[in-house]
Amino acid sequence: MTQPLFDAAAIEQAATPHLVLDTVRDALIAHAHGRTTVPPPLHLQFPDADGDCHVKAGWVTGAPDFIVKIATGFYRNPKAGLPTNHGLVCVVSARTGQVQAILDDQGLLTAWRTAAAGALITHAMARPSATTLAVFGTGEQARLQVEWLARLRRIGTVLVHGRSQDKAGALCEEFNAHGQHARPASAEEAAGADMIITTTPASAPVLEAAHVRDGAHVTGIGTDMPHKNELPPALFARAALIATDDHQQCVDHGDFGRAVLDGKVTSTSDTPVGLLLEKPVERPDDAITLADLTGVGALDAALASAVLRALTSTSTAMVSTPRQFKES
């Protein structure tokens, strides 16, 4: 029996920004209302290679398919001329259990759903007048967070903070070449921006809570495994509104969970991200708001299903013919 295997080029053509943003938003809302099935993720670490892997699964209630996804991050890869992230998505029928397709996306859908989720919640929770954006990190996700947020709101200045000044400078040059006004910044200066997005695999906080100004919004997306930590517990204590993409995951291995363990907030201090995407967020202009995103398998399921539908539609099928693989 053969099943289609689609490569990253075909997937990139099918996964339009409009499709990704709408699908991720709807999936976050469905998850907030309990209309999903998401088992705990499986985590693997490879310390000698500075790498990690997580395996996630998810299903949106009533959807024809569920997914199992493998996503890896090997952080020394760029030195060897290889991408940091890789992965694939297996789409399986929720009615028969048969494999429908393999999306050999090389981590593309994970990167884009992460960028879309970060952009959506940052736009929803930040002050309407907020224009200065700081990103902590200099990799692919730092670039994507700026690009996808710019689809939703005007960004005045982009501040980039990274461990490598050369990488921070190079990323700023890339932003400037695409019409953004960007420059490298110290951790303290970046923490003073209107909007802050952390996109690192750090194991210790990348900013200090005291440096975040009143009225700022902070989105952390890098803490997707137990050994990672980007945001200090003290920052959660200052926040008037805390949002999580998955309560249990964020308690188990998110920055929110660290704040709970540290006694800065209670385990019931968070609001599901999806609820904040349904209607305008009410926030005082001087309040600090915070989102902790650990990555939800239901988003992968919804996006993979939407992309597969696009790939197998008549118009897309004429552009790209999938390779085939045999089930063993």
N, C-alpha and C positions, 0 to 999 in steps of 0.2 A: 504494500500500500504506500502510495506517495502522498506527501503533503507539501504545500508551497512554503518556500523559504525566501523571504524578501530581504534584500540587502539595504544598507544604510542610505544609499543614493535614492532608491525608490521610496523609502520611508520618509526621507527629508522632503521629497517632492509632495507627498500626500499630507504630511503633518503641517498644514498651514498655521500661522499664528492665531487666526480666528478660531480654527478648530481646536487648537491646544488650549487656549484661554477659556473658551466656553466649556470644554469638556472637563477641565480641571476645576473650574468654578462649580459646575453642577455636581461633580463627584465629592467635593468638599462639603457641599450643602447636604448631599445624601448621607455622607458619613456622619455629619453632625446630628442628623435625625435618626441615626441607627439603622439606615437602610443599606448596610454593607456587612460583609463578613471579611474580617482581616485577622488572620492568626498572627501570633508574635513572630517577628523576623528572626531568621537564623543568621548568626554572625560568626565570621572567621577572621582571625588576625594572622599576619605573616611578618613578625617583627624583623626578621633578618632581611627581608626585602622591602620593609617599610610599606607594607600593603595590607589591604583588608578587603573583605568580600561580605556582602549581605544578600540573602535570598529572601524575597518577599512574595507573598501570594495575596490575592484579593478578589472579591466578587461584589458587584453592585446588585442588590436584590432585583430579580426580574430580568437581569441582563442575560443574553444568550450564551456568553462566554465568561470564563474566569481565567486568571493568568498566574503563572509562576515565573518570577523574574530573578535573574542573576545579575548583580552589579558589583564591579570591582573598582578599587582605587589603589593604584600602586604609584606612590608619590616620588619615586626616583626615576620613573620612566622618561620624563622630559630630557634628562641628561643623556639618555640613550636614543633620543629622537623618537620616542614612542609616546602616545597619548596617555595621560594619567588614568583616565576612566575607560572602562569597557563593559560589555555585558550583552545580554540577549533576553528576549521575552518569548515565552511559550504560551500561545493562546489555545485554550482547551474548551470544548463545548460543555456548558453547564447542564445540558440535557442528555448527552450520550457519553461524556467523558473522553471523546475522541479528540486528538490533537487537530486543531484547525489550521495552524500555521506557526512557523517560527519567524520571529522578527529579529533578524541579525542586525540590530541597530547600532552595535558598538557603543552602547551607553547613551545614544542620542536622545531617546524618549525619556530616560531618567533625568538627563540634564535639562531637557526642555520642560518637563512637568515640574521639576524643582524650581526652575526659573519662573515659570508661570505662577506657581503657588506663592513664591516669595513676592513677586510683583503684585499679584492680586491683593494679598493681605497687607503689604506695605502701603499700597495706594488706598486701601479701605481704612486703615487705622491711622495713617499720618494726617496731620492738619492739612486742610485744603490749600493753605498758603505755603506749605513746606516746599522748598525748591532745592535746597542743598542736600546732596546725597553723599554719604561716605560708604565705601566698601572696604572691608578688612579681608585681604586675600588678593592674590594676583593671578589666579588660575582661570580656567574656563568658566567656572560658575560665577566668579566676580564679574567677568565680562558680560555673561548672559543676564545677570540680575540687573545691570544697568540698561542693557538693550531692551529687556522686556518691560521694565518699569517705565522706560521712555515711551513705550507704546500706549501707556495709560495716563501719563501726566507729564507736564513740562518739567524738565530738570534744568536748573540753572548751572550749578557748579558740582562737579564730581571730585571728591577727595579720595585718593587711593592710598591705603596703608598696607605695606607688606614687609616681610622680613628682609627681602632683597630690594634695595633701592633701584637696582638696574631693572628688575622685573616690574616694579611699580612705575618706573619711568616709561618703560616700553608699553605697558597697558594704557597709560595716559596718552601716549602718542597715538595709539590705536583709537582711543575714544575721540581725541581731537580731530583725527582724520575723518571721522564720521560725524562731525558737527557738534560734538559735546565739548564743553569747556572743562578740562580735567587737569589736575596736578597732584603730585605726590604730597603726602601729609604725614605728620607724626601721629602716633596713636592718640595723644591727647587732643590734637587739633581735629582729627577725624571723629573722635567721640563727641565733639561739640556740634556736629552737623544736625540739621533738621531731621534727616532720615539716615539710619545706620543699618547696614546689612553685613553680617559676618558670614564669610564663605570659606572657612578654613578647616583643616583636619586637626586643629590645636587640641592639646590635652590639658591646657591651663587657660584661664581667661585672657582674651586678647585686648581688653580695655578695662578701665577702672570705672566703677559705678559713679564715683564723684565727678568724673569728667563729662558725663552725659547731662545735657542741659534740660531744664524744665521745658516741656512742650515737645520734646523729641519722640520719635518712634524708632524702635529697634526690632529688627527681625534677625533671628539666628537660624541658620540653615545647616550648619556644619556638624552639629552634634547628633549624628545618626547611629552611633555605636557607643557602648558603655565606657570605653576608655577616652572618649572625646569630651571636650569642655571648652566653650567659647565665651559664655557670658557669666559674670560673677553673681553669686547668690544675692549680694547686696543690691544689685540692680533690680531684682524682682521685688524687693522690699519697697523700692521707690515707685514702682509702677502702679498707676491707678487702674489699669486694665491689662490683663494677661490673657493671651490667646494661645491655644495649642491645637495642632492638627489632629493628634490622637492622644487623648488624655492618658491612657495606660502606658503607651510608649514613652510619652514625655515624662511620666512619673518614674518609669523604669530606667531609662537611659538618656533622657533629655536634660538640658540645663535647668528646666523647671523642676525636675526631680531632685537635682542637687540643691536647689533653693529650699525645697521642702525638707530634705534631710538636714539642712543647715538651720532649720527653724525660722527662716526669713518669711515664708508664706506657708499657708496650709495646703493640703492636697486638693482642696475644693476651691482654690482661688482662681482657677482658670475658666475660660469660656471657649467653647469650640469655635475654631476659625470659621467654619461654614455658617454659623449663625450670624457672624459679623459681615459676611458677604451678602446676606439676604436683604439687609436694609442699612441705611447710613449709620455709621458708628457715631454715637453721642460721646463726645470727649471735650473737656475743658481745654482751652488753648494752652494752658500751662501744665497740663498733665503729661506724664511719661506713659507711653503705651509700649507693649512688648509682645512679640510673637515668637514662640518656640516651635520650630518645624522639624520633625524627625523623619518625614517621608512615609506616606501611607500607601499600602499595596492596592487599595481600592482605586486610587488615582491612576496607578499603572494599568489596572484592569480596564478602567473606563477609556483611557487614552489608547491603549493597544487595540481595543475593540473598535473604537472610532477610526483609527488609522487603517485597520484591516478592512473595514467597510469601504473606506476611500480607495484603498489599494485594489480591491476587487470590483470596484464599480467599472462600468464600461469605459468611461473617459480615461481613467488612470491605467486600466489594464492595457489600453492601446499604447501607452507610453512605456510601460515597463513590464517585461515578462519575468515572472518569478522563477528562480531556480527550484529544483526539486530535491527532496531528500527521502530516504527510505527509513521507515520505522523498523526497529529491530524487534 
